[in-house]
Amino acid sequence: MAVASLRGLAVAILDGKRYVDRMTIEALKAAIAHLPSEDRTALAAWIIEQDMKSWDEQIEKDFSPGGKGMAMLDEVKADIRTGKFKPFEEGRRS
């Protein structure tokens, strides 16, 4: 697969087919299928890393002041203060 930049557009050529700018999922799958095993493994690791970064960013956003998780966190804190929930060690059966 050859990849080049043409006037700011990404161009990929695979098996004589040219893909410009955004490739479809099917085209990406086909391109990935032609990669050597080591490259597929490196790509998979990179995708997992990107997914973990996105997850971390979303959690940070949700539980920052004004985030959509803050209301839930405030409810849980209120429930703990009113005795509705016990700390894990206290609620555990021996």
N, C-alpha and C positions, 0 to 999 in steps of 0.2 A: 504494500500500500504506500503510495506517495502522498505527502501532504504539502501544500504550498499556500502562500497567501497571495491573492490577486486583488489589488485595489481594496484592501481591507476585508475581503471575503475569504473565508477558509475554503480551500478546495482540496478534496481528497479523491484520489483515483485508485480504484480497487477493481481488479479483473477487467480493466478497460472501461469501467463505468466511472463517470465523474459525478461527484457529490459536492454541491456548493452550499456554503453557509450552514444551514441547519440540516442535519441528516435525520431521517426518520429513525424510530427505534429499530425497525426491521433492518435498515441499512447499517446501523451501528452494530446490531447483532451479527450481521454478515461479516462486517469488517473485523469484529472481535474474534469470530470463529476462525479467521485466517491468520491470526497472530500466533507466533510461536508460544509454546506452553509457558515459558518463563515470563514473557510479556503479558500473557493473560493473568498470571499469578500476580505480577506487579500491578496491573490495572485493577484487579479485584481488591488488593490491599489498599490502593489509593481510594477507590470508591468507598470502602469501609471507613477509611480515615475521614473522608469528606462527610459521610453520613454521621459519624460520631461528633464531628465539629458542629454540624447543623443541629444535632440533638442538644449538645451543650449550649449552643447559642439560644435555642428555643427555651430551654429550661431557665437560663439566665434572664431572658426577656420576660417569661411568664411570672417569675418570682422576684422581679425587681419592683420597686414602688410603681404602682399604677398598672402592673401586669395582671393578666386575667387569673393567675394562680393566687394572687395575694388575697382575694376575698375568701377563698377556700382556706388558706393558711390562717387568716384572722378568725374564721369560724372554728377551726380546730383549736386554736389558742383559747378562744372563749369557752369552748366545751371543756377543755382541761381545767381552766380556772373555776368553772362551776361544778367540777367533779364528775362530769358526765363520762369522762375517760380516765382510766388509771394508767400510770406509767407501766410499761411492759413488764418490768420485774414484779410489780405489785399484783398484776392481773394474772400472772403465770401460775399454773397449778403445780404443786410439787409432786 
